[in-house]
Amino acid sequence: MIVTIHQPEYLPYIGFFERLAETDIFVILDDVGYQKNGFINRNKIKTAKGSKWITAPVIGRSPNLKINEVLIDNSQNWAGSQWGSIVSAYSKAPYFQEYSDFFKKTFENKWDRICDLDIYLIENINKVLGFKFKMIKSSDLKVQGASTERLINICKELEADQYLSGPGTDKGHGVEKQAFEKQGIKVKIKEFSNPQYKQQFSSQGFLPYMSIIDLLFNEGLNSQKILSNE
C-alpha cells in the first residue's frame, strides 16, 4: 500500500498530480498550521506576458490557524477577476472549451474555506486525469504526533508499507527516511522533472511549474499520459 501525504494546494502544479499517479491513498494534510506565501491559496498560469500568480485571498493567515480553518476573503471580487485572467490566458487553447464550464461554475460558487475549494478542485481535476487513488483528510484520522512522527503514524494507521515523498527528502527538508524504515515503511522519493507539452504563447518558450490547468487546457485527455510518463 503506497501512501502520499501533502497539504492541499490551489490548482496545483503538475508535479503534484504526477505523484498522485503512483499512489494508492492520498492523505490531505489539512489540520496543520497554515503557512503564507505557499501554494495553499495560489498558483501560476502562463499568460501573454509570462507567468502570473492567481490567488484566492484569505483572512487571518496566521500559523496558529490550521489550514482547514482559514477563510477566503469574499469581500473582494477575486473570483470574477481570476476567471477573467484564466479566460484571457487560455481561451484559444485547444481544450479550453471542453473544461471551461466546470471552472467557470466553480468560480461562480461561493466558497468559505480555502481547504474546501482546494479539495474540490483536486478531486474534480483528477476525474479528468483518471488516476486511481483514495483521498482522505488527515483531520478525519485523528492521528497524533508532530512532523515526521505524525507522517509515520498516519502511514501505520493506514497500514502502508511505502511512503511516496516529494523532492527535497534527501536534502533534509522532507521526511527522515531512517525513522520510516525503522517502522517497516519504505520511503520512495518522487523527483520531478517538468515534462514538455504544448503551451500557448510559444514565442516566450516553455515555462515549467505552471498550474495543472495549463496542461489540461493545452493537452486535454493526453494530460494523463504526460503525467504518467508514457
Buried (B, 14 or more C-beta within 10 A) or exposed (E): EBBBBBBBBBBBBBBBBBBBBBBBBBBBBBBBEBEEEEBBBBBBBBBEEEBBEBBBBBEEBEEEBBBBBBBBEBEEEBBEEBBEBBEEBBEEBBBBEBBBEBBEEBBEEEBEBBBBBBBBBBEEBBEBBEBEBEBBBBBEBEBEEEEBEBBBBBBBBBEBEBBBBBBEBEEEEBBBBEBBEEEEBEBBBBEBEBBEBBBBBEEBEEBBEBBBBBBBBBBBEBBBEBBBEE
